[in-house]
Amino acid sequence: MFWQEEAYRKGAPYLEVPKLMMGFAEIELESDRPEVLFKALAPELEDEINRSAVSMETGESFLRLRIEGSDLVSIRAALNTWIRLLNIAMEMVRI
């Protein structure tokens, strides 16, 4: 169930709930230094994107990206961008 539907069922007014995203993709990457990757990618989260949203989470040995989009094209475009950014960050961590 999407979080918007759940909030609506709990009585939250529909207009106060943010726009429902069509879908999402998650990328989970195992890493010895996920916090370094997080710090390298964090400034990219501040970019304003109209049709998609990205969130990051780290654990002891992983970095997880969640990309939500209003349509399949926006999800694919955001995935392509973030995969490239991840590759660059991983190369820089190796150096």
Buried (B, 14 or more C-beta within 10 A) or exposed (E): EBEBEEBBEEEEEEEEBEEEBBEBBEBEBEBEEBEBBBEBBEEBEEEEBEBBBBEBEBEEEEBBBBBBBBEEEBBBBBBEBBEEBBEEBBEEBEE
